[in-house]
Amino acid sequence: MEYESPSQSPTLTQDQRLKLLYPMVNEEETPLPRCWSTKDKYNYIGLSQSNLRVHYKGHGKTHKDASSVRATHPIPASCGLYYFEVKIISKGRDGYMGVGLSAQGVNMNRLPGWDKHSYGYHGDDGHSFCSSGTGQAYGPTFTTGDVIGCGINLIDGSCFYTKNGHHLGIAFQDLPSGLYPTVGLQTPGEVIDANFGQEPFKFDIEGEMRELRRKTQG
């Protein structure tokens, strides 16, 4: 580790970690996402463990059985750079899982990335989907045991992903504001856990923030 990143200390509470990462956010006005929404989801999504664990409970026969869930709150613009991670607890039957961002109102009977104002990185093929049913080659596939991170730069609208702590490069540019962390599943047995800062991130997001500030100020 090049930097000592205080947010990676396992002794911090979620409040302390979020305050450290997003000092400009006033949560009374713009709350940070802390769990998945019990209302803003498709009915094949089951939630457990304080609404942090997502599991698929549909038939998973075709893409018409895809199911997504959004976080409880949109990402505040005052974050500057926002980041969350998910751990693949089980890839289930086919590992058709998408991790990303979507705007309020985007159809949840779909994987993230397939529709306008929806963006996703998919596990089965490693492709990125930018408001389109056709993906672009982006990164590696992901499966059981992997930790996938999604970061959005609220200043320039770019989005990147990480896998097991490694930066995979920019996936999307010119994203709109007001997006929600979103995940989608499509086949039986798929289970993922979200980390909205309640524990240390696998990826050194603080180091990334310092690098960004250095570039912006330089």
Salt bridges, closest charged atoms under 4 A:
ASP15 OD1 - ARG34 NH1 2.88
GLU27 OE2 - ARG34 NH2 2.58
ASP40 OD2 - ARG70 NE 2.77
ASP94 OD2 - ARG93 NE 3.02
ASP115 OD2 - ARG110 NE 2.95
ASP125 OD2 - HIS127 ND1 3.58
ASP146 OD2 - LYS163 NZ 3.76
ASP193 OD1 - ARG53 NE 2.63
GLU208 OE2 - HIS167 NE2 3.48
GLU211 OE2 - ARG214 NH2 2.62
